[in-house]
Amino acid sequence: MRLQANQNIPLAVVEALRSKGHDVAWVHEDMPGAEDALVLDQAQQTQRIVLTFDKDFGELAVRKRLPATCGLILLRLCAASPADLASQVVDLLESGRNWQGHFSVIDKNHIRMIPLPLEYSFAAEEF
């Protein structure tokens, strides 16, 4: 899976995903301090799925009409340690779901997946 990990994703998660063979571009390495809009543009250009804890990406995906060739995964998870979080994220991403083409919100109780591109009537605040 081609992922664009936002800078708020811990190194343990990035390393765990890479160890499983995922192609992970990490903002912390490639574009430190980049604005969210630039991160989303880069994901579009490279057809990657954005992985983030930042709720602002939902609103950006609406405004930019993020295409179905990308994806956005908003994590709303808590873990006891970065290693526990890494394990949770790897398990979720390898669960067989089609993350590409969706805005997905993952919390401890459920996963919500909305097809891209998002309509302007979509209320990002509900996440």
PyMOL commands that set and color helices and strands:
alter all, ss='L'
color gray80, all
select helices_A, chain A and resi 11-19+27-30+36-46+56-64+82-93+124-126
alter helices_A, ss='H'
color red, helices_A
select strands_A, chain A and resi 2-5+23-26+49-52+71-76+102-107+111-115
alter strands_A, ss='S'
color yellow, strands_A
deselect
rebuild
show_as cartoon
